[in-house]
């Protein structure tokens, strides 16, 4: 997620990226379970968009900038944000 094209995409769409560290932040393991990641596999991504009741989930050890952007755009579209700048949080418990 920490590449120029993704940063630009986030800025253009009013997206806010949030990183959670299991080793330094209490409650992250519980949040992963609450989000549906019961094995606690990392990295794990959850995209929260205005207008959605539940986040969109995706993960994997190798994920491209294009995959991140595609998932965030899907969340924006599903939540009705479209190209209108809204705040969306992409939570990543560990940077790839």
N, C-alpha and C positions, 0 to 999 in steps of 0.2 A: 504494500500500500504506500510505501514511502518512496515513490518515484514521481518524477516531474509530471508525467501525463495524468496520473491519478490525482495528484495535488491540484493541478489545474482544473480537472473535471469537478472535484469537490468544491473548489472556490467558485466556479461558474454556476454551480447548482445549489449553493448554500448548504453543503454537506459538512457535518462536523464529525471527525474521526475521534474515537475514544479508545484508548488502549488500557486493558486491565492486566495486571501482573499478579498471578497466583501466589508468587513468593513474597510479594510486598504489600498486598492488599487483602485484608480479611473479607471474606464473603464471596470471593470470586468463584470458588468451587461450587458454592450453593447456587450462585447465579447461573453457572453453566448447566446445572441440573434443572433449574427452573426454566431455562430456555429450551430444554429438551436434549441437551448434550450429556446424557447420563453417564457415559464412560469417562467424561472429562477430557476427551481427545483435544489436542492442540496442534496447530492453531485452529481456532474456531471463530467464525464471523457471524454476526447477527446484524441485520440492517433494520432499523426502526424508522418508519416513515409516517408523517402526518396522515391520518385517515385510515391507518391499518390497525386492526385489533392485535395482531401478532406480528413479530418480526419475520423477515425472510432470512433463512439460515443457509450458510454454505461453509465449506471448509476444505481442508486438504493441506498437505505439506508444501505442495508446489501450486501456486496460483498466480496467474498473470495479471498485469494491470488491466488488461481488457476484460478479464473475468470479473474483477472487482467492479469495474465501471458498469458492466452489463447487469450485475446483480443490483447495484445501487439504482440504476436507471429503472429496472423492473419495479423496485420498491417505490420509487417516485411516481411512476406511472400507475401502479396499483393503488397507491394512496391518493391519487388525484392531483399530485403536485405537478406532474408533467414537466414542462420547462420553467414553470414559475418557481423562482428561488425559495425553497423551504429548508428548514433545518432537518437533517436526517443524521442519526448517529450510526456509525458503523463500528461496532465493538469488536475488537480483536484482542483476545487475552495474551497473545504473544506475537510479535513481529515475525514474519517468515524469514 
